[in-house]
Amino acid sequence: MKIFFLFTFSTFLLSAFEQATASAHYDKILTHSRIRARDQGPNVCALQQVMGTKKKYFSTCRNWYQGAICGKKATVLYECCPGYMKMDGTRGCPAVAPIDHVYGTLGIVGATSTQQYSDISKLREEIEGRGSFTFFAPSNEAWEQLNSEIHRNLVDNVNIELYNALHHHMVNKRMLTKDLKNGMTLVSMYNDQKLLINHYPNGVVTVNCARIIHGNQIATNGVVHVIDRVLTAVGNTIQDFIEVEDDLSSLRAAAITSDVLDILGRPGHYTLFAPTNEAFERLPRGVLERIMGDKVASEALVKFHILNTLQCSEAITGGAVYETLEGNTVEVGCDGESLTVNGVKMVKRKDIVTSNGVIHLIDEVLIPDSAKQVIELGGAQQTTFTDLVAQLGLASSLRPEGQYTLLAPLNGAFSDDTLRMDQRLLKTILQNHIIKVKVGLNELYNGQELETIGGKLLRVFVYRTAVCIENSCMVRGSKEGRNGFIHIFRQIINPAEKTLHEMLRNDKRFSVFLSLVKAADLDDVLSRPGEWTLFVPTNDAFKGLTDDDKDILIRDKNALRNILLYHLTQGVFIGSGFEPGVTNILKTIQGGKLYLKTVNDTLLVNELKSRESDLMATNGVIHVIDKLLYPADLPVGNDQLLTILKKLIKYIQIKFVRDSTFKEIPLTFYSPEIKYTRITAGGSDNEEKLKKLLEEAGTEYTKVTKVIEGEPQIIEREIKKVHLEEAPVRRVQPTRRTQGGAARRRTRLAYS
């Protein structure tokens, strides 16, 4: 019981500590400022002031070490921390600031304009008297920046307007910054008007988006926080503001069409980046009409302008990414006094505070990917592809109601020779980059085939750190639009047209290698369907090989097969699919290992450079090399063969073990043809008869399907294991017994 109590109590303390910490960002940043200024004496805080302005901040580590705020250089200032003061002849700020009533404290913190207005509006007596108040006091600069007409109206009617305005800055209880929690709503002393509190992780605390620039100045009857602007009343919701603001009529229409306007009338803490009518007028007419005529797209458009968090401009001291109601993100930052969205200065008016959030007016419409047509998703690095698709008439075939996937090569993939091609051929190439269906990155899998609008089938290859289609691999930047996906590729995709064997036969560089392949009876392997990676030595690799040498190689077919099959591995491995600089180990058909890696976009095979890589075939891929490969751990036992290999291979030391022989490599590693042989056995000695039949069938069969009622079985032989597995069959009526035996069973022997 004691253990349970201790656990519960410690959990409670930890939870309470975490909650206190989460709401005390201001105090945490202030503590860091004291630490940075510890060399200046006791109770000194280090601040950053944006050059050319009077704006000062207790800074985050990021801003401090960057020496900048909102992209502008900031100088370091050292001032007494809140609540402390200097003494003549001593370092730092060793003295505690005098504690006075709220009215007197306004003078201590330098808010003399607010103090003066409190005096002339008859508020002084109240804030000198008994009570516990929080006064959010505008600085002298805040009063100077107030709209002149509003300022004049306040001063002209001090007993009512000014008095009420000052009461709007007060709360009837003491609230320190640690008590001002993010999302809190306080009730002011004027007409129960709302004060919206936001307490941000960077230490900024705002009241109706006015920043506290000097906090926690304790008074005998409360606390004073100096803020950087004069507060105005908050009454309407974001929806109310949109409905009456003439300059937002286009946004209002879009919000009504998409049924989003009602959301902005609900309680919450929203940020709306509201495009003005002028911003909508800048959109191409066809784009705006298409989006407004598509409810899904218009909903995505409007929601992309809304954050589910309240972001006041004064809280933004650097770039940060926020999720929108649409689901994607925007980057909100600042450049001096200006707010930026996705790096662009577009905010015309900021911090229009409402009861459920804040509005920033912008002069550009933000269009999310989800509201764009797939052809509009191309970025600056894919303009060559998207321009060609438009110029060659393919863009018109991408219907808004269709579903497509664009495989867009980077601009650099298009050489001058490619761009000078006959337009019909170029159009065919581009058609190979448009898939008939919408396929996202997470829907691609190894071995998948995708059909293009030109009727070609493209193969997908998935590796540990890469996804490739035919010879080209993706780079980051996939996007989903209204009618499809776009994926970015390093190179132009070249669909395979010929088999490995046909490619060797049509290229004179490989004539010697091909002749050896034929002599070893391996040309059938390279002709049939499959998935192979073949490392092909050019004729240069066989320099010095005489006809007699070649005859010796051909006579020892087992040795020749071992050498050639060391160049072949199962599976399609694209050079650009390998993680750069990392060694990849592939097992060859011969049984040895190949060591592959890419360095500076060059494929290395056993440290030998590939002259040309990623030549795609319908049944695999070719990587061209100029040396014959040989497994370093495979000994040679024949003097003649050793002499020949030493002529051809000089980059490794070949082992010699007299009379050693090469292992036999049967051609069962590939499927020349699928054959089925039906074997029927009956009687009580079924299994013995089956074993005998299997022996007679020969070693080319490796899998047996045994169709019986019951569980699959394994039948072992001395030569090999044969897997007996169930096959789906139509259930038959109970079998009749034959004379002297059990019910007859049928077993089908199938090659696999």
Solvent accessible surface area in square Angstrom, and as a share of the most:
residue,aa,sasa,rsa
1,M,192,0.86
2,K,169,0.72
3,I,145,0.73
4,F,130,0.54
5,F,124,0.52
6,L,111,0.55
7,F,137,0.57
8,T,65,0.38
9,F,97,0.40
10,S,59,0.38
11,T,66,0.38
12,F,130,0.54
13,L,91,0.45
14,L,105,0.52
15,S,45,0.29
16,A,43,0.34
17,F,136,0.57
18,E,98,0.44
19,Q,123,0.55
20,A,58,0.45
21,T,60,0.35
22,A,61,0.47
23,S,10,0.07
24,A,20,0.16
25,H,40,0.18
26,Y,10,0.04
27,D,44,0.23
28,K,109,0.46
29,I,15,0.08
30,L,25,0.12
31,T,70,0.41
32,H,52,0.23
33,S,0,0.00
34,R,82,0.30
35,I,87,0.44
36,R,48,0.17
37,A,1,0.00
38,R,161,0.59
39,D,111,0.57
40,Q,76,0.34
41,G,9,0.09
42,P,68,0.43
43,N,30,0.16
44,V,7,0.04
45,C,1,0.00
46,A,0,0.00
47,L,10,0.05
48,Q,1,0.01
49,Q,42,0.19
50,V,10,0.06
51,M,106,0.47
52,G,89,0.85
53,T,41,0.24
54,K,147,0.62
55,K,51,0.22
56,K,70,0.30
57,Y,14,0.05
58,F,37,0.15
59,S,4,0.02
60,T,28,0.16
61,C,65,0.39
62,R,132,0.48
63,N,9,0.05
64,W,50,0.17
65,Y,175,0.67
66,Q,115,0.51
67,G,25,0.24
68,A,21,0.16
69,I,3,0.01
70,C,14,0.09
71,G,70,0.67
72,K,87,0.37
73,K,141,0.60
74,A,9,0.07
75,T,57,0.33
76,V,66,0.38
77,L,53,0.27
78,Y,98,0.37
79,E,64,0.29
80,C,36,0.21
81,C,1,0.01
82,P,19,0.12
83,G,22,0.21
84,Y,70,0.26
85,M,82,0.37
86,K,131,0.56
87,M,101,0.45
88,D,149,0.77
89,G,91,0.87
90,T,74,0.43
91,R,154,0.56
92,G,7,0.07
93,C,1,0.00
94,P,54,0.34
95,A,20,0.15
96,V,103,0.59
97,A,9,0.07
98,P,80,0.50
99,I,103,0.52
100,D,50,0.26
101,H,49,0.22
102,V,0,0.00
103,Y,23,0.09
104,G,13,0.12
105,T,1,0.00
106,L,0,0.00
107,G,31,0.29
108,I,69,0.35
109,V,26,0.15
110,G,38,0.36
111,A,1,0.00
112,T,68,0.39
113,S,25,0.16
114,T,0,0.00
115,Q,34,0.15
116,Q,105,0.47
117,Y,25,0.10
118,S,0,0.00
119,D,57,0.30
120,I,67,0.34
121,S,1,0.01
122,K,149,0.63
123,L,0,0.00
124,R,90,0.33
125,E,146,0.65
126,E,52,0.23
127,I,0,0.00
128,E,59,0.26
129,G,30,0.29
130,R,236,0.86
131,G,43,0.42
132,S,43,0.28
133,F,11,0.04
134,T,0,0.00
135,F,0,0.00
136,F,0,0.00
137,A,0,0.00
138,P,0,0.00
139,S,10,0.06
140,N,43,0.22
141,E,65,0.29
142,A,3,0.02
143,W,4,0.02
144,E,134,0.60
145,Q,140,0.62
146,L,26,0.13
147,N,86,0.44
148,S,79,0.51
149,E,101,0.45
150,I,79,0.40
151,H,41,0.18
152,R,132,0.48
153,N,81,0.42
154,L,18,0.09
155,V,62,0.35
156,D,109,0.56
157,N,57,0.29
158,V,36,0.21
159,N,96,0.49
160,I,103,0.52
161,E,80,0.36
162,L,0,0.00
163,Y,61,0.23
164,N,37,0.19
165,A,19,0.15
166,L,0,0.00
167,H,21,0.09
168,H,7,0.03
169,H,0,0.00
170,M,0,0.00
171,V,6,0.03
172,N,105,0.54
173,K,107,0.45
174,R,100,0.37
175,M,18,0.08
176,L,41,0.20
177,T,0,0.00
178,K,104,0.44
179,D,39,0.20
180,L,0,0.00
181,K,96,0.41
182,N,94,0.48
183,G,25,0.24
184,M,48,0.22
185,T,64,0.37
186,L,11,0.06
187,V,80,0.46
188,S,3,0.02
189,M,49,0.22
190,Y,70,0.27
191,N,113,0.58
192,D,107,0.56
193,Q,39,0.17
194,K,92,0.39
195,L,0,0.00
196,L,10,0.05
197,I,1,0.00
198,N,7,0.03
199,H,5,0.02
200,Y,15,0.06
201,P,105,0.66
202,N,32,0.16
203,G,6,0.06
204,V,12,0.07
205,V,0,0.00
206,T,0,0.00
207,V,0,0.00
208,N,8,0.04
209,C,2,0.01
210,A,0,0.00
211,R,13,0.05
212,I,6,0.03
213,I,60,0.31
214,H,51,0.23
215,G,0,0.00
216,N,30,0.16
217,Q,9,0.04
218,I,67,0.34
219,A,1,0.01
220,T,91,0.53
221,N,8,0.04
222,G,0,0.00
223,V,0,0.00
224,V,0,0.00
225,H,0,0.00
226,V,7,0.04
227,I,0,0.00
228,D,29,0.15
229,R,65,0.24
230,V,15,0.08
231,L,9,0.04
232,T,81,0.47
233,A,67,0.52
234,V,8,0.05
235,G,60,0.58
236,N,91,0.47
237,T,30,0.17
238,I,0,0.00
239,Q,35,0.15
240,D,53,0.27
241,F,32,0.13
242,I,0,0.00
243,E,78,0.35
244,V,112,0.65
245,E,44,0.20
246,D,118,0.61
247,D,55,0.28
248,L,0,0.00
249,S,43,0.28
250,S,36,0.23
251,L,2,0.01
252,R,55,0.20
253,A,48,0.37
254,A,0,0.00
255,A,0,0.00
256,I,103,0.52
257,T,59,0.34
258,S,2,0.01
259,D,89,0.46
260,V,1,0.00
261,L,12,0.06
262,D,90,0.47
263,I,29,0.14
264,L,1,0.00
265,G,27,0.26
266,R,133,0.48
267,P,129,0.81
268,G,26,0.25
269,H,73,0.33
270,Y,20,0.08
271,T,0,0.00
272,L,0,0.00
273,F,2,0.01
274,A,0,0.00
275,P,0,0.00
276,T,0,0.00
277,N,30,0.15
278,E,83,0.37
279,A,2,0.01
280,F,5,0.02
281,E,135,0.61
282,R,143,0.52
283,L,27,0.14
284,P,85,0.53
285,R,189,0.69
286,G,51,0.49
287,V,29,0.17
288,L,45,0.22
289,E,98,0.44
290,R,53,0.19
291,I,0,0.00
292,M,51,0.23
293,G,70,0.68
294,D,35,0.18
295,K,106,0.45
296,V,85,0.49
297,A,0,0.00
298,S,0,0.00
299,E,56,0.25
300,A,13,0.10
301,L,1,0.01
302,V,3,0.01
303,K,43,0.18
304,F,17,0.07
305,H,2,0.01
306,I,0,0.00
307,L,1,0.00
308,N,94,0.48
309,T,65,0.38
310,L,8,0.04
311,Q,15,0.07
312,C,1,0.00
313,S,9,0.06
314,E,15,0.07
315,A,7,0.05
316,I,11,0.06
317,T,14,0.08
318,G,22,0.21
319,G,24,0.23
320,A,38,0.29
321,V,99,0.57
322,Y,47,0.18
323,E,113,0.51
324,T,6,0.03
325,L,52,0.26
326,E,35,0.16
327,G,43,0.41
328,N,70,0.36
329,T,72,0.42
330,V,2,0.01
331,E,79,0.36
332,V,1,0.00
333,G,6,0.05
334,C,21,0.12
335,D,51,0.27
336,G,20,0.20
337,E,99,0.45
338,S,41,0.26
339,L,4,0.02
340,T,13,0.08
341,V,0,0.00
342,N,74,0.38
343,G,63,0.60
344,V,67,0.39
345,K,118,0.50
346,M,6,0.03
347,V,28,0.16
348,K,114,0.48
349,R,126,0.46
350,K,71,0.30
351,D,16,0.08
352,I,18,0.09
353,V,32,0.18
354,T,5,0.03
355,S,26,0.16
356,N,4,0.02
357,G,0,0.00
358,V,0,0.00
359,I,0,0.00
360,H,1,0.00
361,L,13,0.06
362,I,0,0.00
363,D,38,0.20
364,E,76,0.34
365,V,12,0.07
366,L,11,0.06
367,I,39,0.20
368,P,1,0.01
369,D,38,0.20
370,S,35,0.22
371,A,0,0.00
372,K,49,0.21
373,Q,19,0.08
374,V,1,0.00
375,I,39,0.20
376,E,62,0.28
377,L,3,0.01
378,G,25,0.24
379,G,25,0.24
380,A,83,0.64
381,Q,109,0.48
382,Q,16,0.07
383,T,60,0.35
384,T,35,0.20
385,F,0,0.00
386,T,21,0.12
387,D,73,0.38
388,L,19,0.09
389,V,0,0.00
390,A,60,0.46
391,Q,135,0.60
392,L,22,0.11
393,G,41,0.39
394,L,7,0.03
395,A,30,0.23
396,S,97,0.63
397,S,51,0.33
398,L,13,0.07
399,R,128,0.47
400,P,80,0.50
401,E,128,0.58
402,G,7,0.07
403,Q,86,0.38
404,Y,14,0.05
405,T,1,0.01
406,L,0,0.00
407,L,0,0.00
408,A,0,0.00
409,P,0,0.00
410,L,49,0.25
411,N,43,0.22
412,G,77,0.74
413,A,26,0.20
414,F,15,0.06
415,S,57,0.37
416,D,94,0.49
417,D,98,0.51
418,T,15,0.09
419,L,77,0.38
420,R,174,0.63
421,M,69,0.31
422,D,77,0.40
423,Q,124,0.55
424,R,193,0.71
425,L,93,0.46
426,L,7,0.03
427,K,74,0.32
428,T,63,0.37
429,I,27,0.14
430,L,0,0.00
431,Q,45,0.20
432,N,11,0.06
433,H,1,0.00
434,I,0,0.00
435,I,0,0.00
436,K,95,0.40
437,V,81,0.46
438,K,52,0.22
439,V,9,0.05
440,G,1,0.01
441,L,86,0.43
442,N,142,0.73
443,E,93,0.41
444,L,20,0.10
445,Y,130,0.49
446,N,88,0.45
447,G,41,0.39
448,Q,23,0.10
449,E,101,0.45
450,L,8,0.04
451,E,72,0.32
452,T,0,0.00
453,I,49,0.25
454,G,43,0.41
455,G,46,0.44
456,K,68,0.29
457,L,98,0.49
458,L,0,0.00
459,R,30,0.11
460,V,0,0.00
461,F,8,0.03
462,V,56,0.32
463,Y,40,0.15
464,R,198,0.72
465,T,77,0.45
466,A,17,0.13
467,V,29,0.16
468,C,0,0.00
469,I,0,0.00
470,E,2,0.01
471,N,10,0.05
472,S,0,0.00
473,C,0,0.00
474,M,20,0.09
475,V,43,0.24
476,R,235,0.86
477,G,38,0.37
478,S,42,0.27
479,K,73,0.31
480,E,83,0.37
481,G,3,0.03
482,R,73,0.27
483,N,1,0.01
484,G,0,0.00
485,F,33,0.14
486,I,1,0.00
487,H,1,0.00
488,I,8,0.04
489,F,0,0.00
490,R,110,0.40
491,Q,87,0.39
492,I,21,0.11
493,I,1,0.01
494,N,86,0.44
495,P,20,0.13
496,A,22,0.17
497,E,112,0.50
498,K,89,0.38
499,T,27,0.16
500,L,0,0.00
501,H,29,0.13
502,E,58,0.26
503,M,38,0.17
504,L,1,0.01
505,R,143,0.52
506,N,87,0.44
507,D,37,0.19
508,K,182,0.77
509,R,88,0.32
510,F,3,0.01
511,S,58,0.37
512,V,36,0.21
513,F,2,0.01
514,L,27,0.13
515,S,39,0.25
516,L,3,0.02
517,V,3,0.02
518,K,139,0.59
519,A,26,0.20
520,A,0,0.00
521,D,66,0.34
522,L,7,0.03
523,D,38,0.20
524,D,52,0.27
525,V,2,0.01
526,L,6,0.03
527,S,45,0.29
528,R,94,0.34
529,P,129,0.81
530,G,31,0.29
531,E,82,0.37
532,W,8,0.03
533,T,0,0.00
534,L,4,0.02
535,F,0,0.00
536,V,0,0.00
537,P,0,0.00
538,T,3,0.02
539,N,47,0.24
540,D,59,0.30
541,A,7,0.05
542,F,10,0.04
543,K,146,0.62
544,G,54,0.52
545,L,31,0.15
546,T,69,0.40
547,D,115,0.60
548,D,101,0.52
549,D,14,0.07
550,K,50,0.21
551,D,67,0.35
552,I,33,0.17
553,L,5,0.03
554,I,58,0.30
555,R,172,0.63
556,D,59,0.31
557,K,81,0.34
558,N,47,0.24
559,A,0,0.00
560,L,1,0.01
561,R,36,0.13
562,N,0,0.00
563,I,4,0.02
564,L,5,0.03
565,L,4,0.02
566,Y,4,0.02
567,H,0,0.00
568,L,5,0.02
569,T,3,0.02
570,Q,110,0.49
571,G,17,0.16
572,V,11,0.06
573,F,46,0.19
574,I,0,0.00
575,G,4,0.03
576,S,38,0.24
577,G,3,0.03
578,F,16,0.07
579,E,53,0.24
580,P,108,0.68
581,G,53,0.51
582,V,62,0.36
583,T,71,0.41
584,N,36,0.19
585,I,103,0.52
586,L,16,0.08
587,K,146,0.62
588,T,5,0.03
589,I,33,0.17
590,Q,9,0.04
591,G,29,0.28
592,G,12,0.11
593,K,110,0.47
594,L,0,0.00
595,Y,100,0.38
596,L,0,0.00
597,K,48,0.20
598,T,11,0.07
599,V,60,0.35
600,N,140,0.72
601,D,151,0.78
602,T,42,0.25
603,L,6,0.03
604,L,20,0.10
605,V,0,0.00
606,N,33,0.17
607,E,121,0.54
608,L,25,0.13
609,K,143,0.60
610,S,11,0.07
611,R,127,0.46
612,E,70,0.31
613,S,43,0.28
614,D,21,0.11
615,L,40,0.20
616,M,16,0.07
617,A,0,0.00
618,T,65,0.38
619,N,2,0.01
620,G,0,0.00
621,V,0,0.00
622,I,1,0.00
623,H,0,0.00
624,V,0,0.00
625,I,0,0.00
626,D,41,0.21
627,K,79,0.33
628,L,5,0.02
629,L,0,0.00
630,Y,4,0.02
631,P,4,0.03
632,A,60,0.46
633,D,102,0.53
634,L,32,0.16
635,P,41,0.26
636,V,0,0.00
637,G,11,0.11
638,N,71,0.36
639,D,74,0.38
640,Q,104,0.46
641,L,5,0.02
642,L,23,0.11
643,T,78,0.45
644,I,3,0.02
645,L,1,0.00
646,K,95,0.40
647,K,79,0.34
648,L,11,0.06
649,I,4,0.02
650,K,159,0.67
651,Y,65,0.25
652,I,51,0.26
653,Q,142,0.63
654,I,10,0.05
655,K,105,0.44
656,F,70,0.29
657,V,80,0.46
658,R,145,0.53
659,D,117,0.60
660,S,34,0.22
661,T,122,0.71
662,F,21,0.09
663,K,115,0.49
664,E,138,0.62
665,I,11,0.06
666,P,72,0.45
667,L,52,0.26
668,T,58,0.34
669,F,43,0.18
670,Y,22,0.08
671,S,67,0.43
672,P,50,0.32
673,E,107,0.48
674,I,111,0.56
675,K,83,0.35
676,Y,142,0.54
677,T,57,0.33
678,R,148,0.54
679,I,19,0.10
680,T,71,0.41
681,A,10,0.08
682,G,24,0.23
683,G,26,0.25
684,S,110,0.71
685,D,67,0.35
686,N,22,0.11
687,E,57,0.26
688,E,111,0.50
689,K,92,0.39
690,L,5,0.03
691,K,69,0.29
692,K,133,0.57
693,L,56,0.28
694,L,4,0.02
695,E,79,0.36
696,E,119,0.53
697,A,31,0.24
698,G,29,0.28
699,T,86,0.50
700,E,78,0.35
701,Y,25,0.10
702,T,56,0.33
703,K,63,0.26
704,V,1,0.00
705,T,9,0.05
706,K,9,0.04
707,V,18,0.10
708,I,29,0.15
709,E,133,0.60
710,G,43,0.42
711,E,136,0.61
712,P,65,0.41
713,Q,69,0.31
714,I,100,0.51
715,I,10,0.05
716,E,105,0.47
717,R,31,0.11
718,E,180,0.81
719,I,107,0.54
720,K,39,0.17
721,K,147,0.62
722,V,2,0.01
723,H,78,0.35
724,L,0,0.00
725,E,56,0.25
726,E,96,0.43
727,A,15,0.12
728,P,136,0.86
729,V,79,0.45
730,R,201,0.73
731,R,188,0.69
732,V,79,0.45
733,Q,150,0.67
734,P,125,0.78
735,T,68,0.40
736,R,198,0.72
737,R,170,0.62
738,T,59,0.34
739,Q,189,0.84
740,G,89,0.85
741,G,22,0.21
742,A,46,0.35
743,A,37,0.29
744,R,135,0.49
745,R,105,0.38
746,R,119,0.43
747,T,8,0.05
748,R,67,0.24
749,L,1,0.01
750,A,10,0.08
751,Y,24,0.09
752,S,68,0.44
